[in-house]
Amino acid sequence: MAMKNFSVFFFALLFLASPFLQVARCQSEAEADVAEAVEGGDLGIVGEDVQDFGDPNYSSAPEVKTVCVFPKNSAKLVLAGEQTELLVGMENIGESPVNVIAIKASVHLPFDHRMLVQNLTAAAFNNATVPPSVQATFPYVFAVSKFLQPGTFDLVGSIIYDIDQQPYQSTFYNGTIEVVEAGGFLSVESVFLVTLGIALLVLLGLWLHGQFQRITKKTKRAPKVEVGTRAPDASLDEWLQGTAYTQSASKSKKKK
């Protein structure tokens, strides 16, 4: 019964800790697209001045395709207060050059996108042009507030550009990120691994204890009972002396 209860507790522990051990979704196709991207023309330099591009709500150009990759971070873990890098891949399948203006992003609550949590710093580009039939990659480094409570949030990232002096905007990422405290992920992972190790040791100990008890029961034998004659107790003879029992006993001895 104890083994059964512990097994239920062990699997419950694994279920509760599964978010810390979750397997990141495969991004091989997106990474391949960015890896094969060819930087065409002068992609420009990231501007040092912080600009507020607001929310222009431009439409996207059909001749522009975008893709986003979190390099070496497929789980999309973002440390609060520390910089996180992502790569934005752009492909120009049109006939006119694309002038990249900026990349911006914002953090929202996952259950309601209307609830804005934080507007991230925009990255402005100077003289960044993607010629026709060319792919290009643009880095974007952002940092969420160090006071942001750890948890799951939605990140919305957009790239702003113009074609023939007509502004456009394409959303390259609209999905979840996991915000953790700086150094908190390692500590939580360490605690879980230690807890898991202790649980495995306890489970192994209980199993060995059960096996030992089973072997002990099999090898244990019932005590032997010796049956035989023994000398009559002298005190008993004295107590029975003069009774019919002693007389019959003496007669049987004489007959022998």
Secondary structure, 3 states (H helix, E strand, C coil): CHHHHHHHHHHHHHHHCCCCCCCCCCCHHHHHHHHCCCCCCCCCEECCCCCCCCCCCCCCCCCEEEEEECCCCCCCEEECCCCEEEEEEEEECCCCCEEEEEEEEEEEECCEEEEEEEECCCEEEEEEEECCCEEEEEEEEECCCCCCCCEEEEEEEEEEEEECCEEEEEEEEEEEEEEECCCHHHHHHHHHHHHHHHHHHHHHHHHHHHHHHHHHHHHCCCCCCCCCCCCCCHHHHHHHCCCHHHHHHHHHHHHC
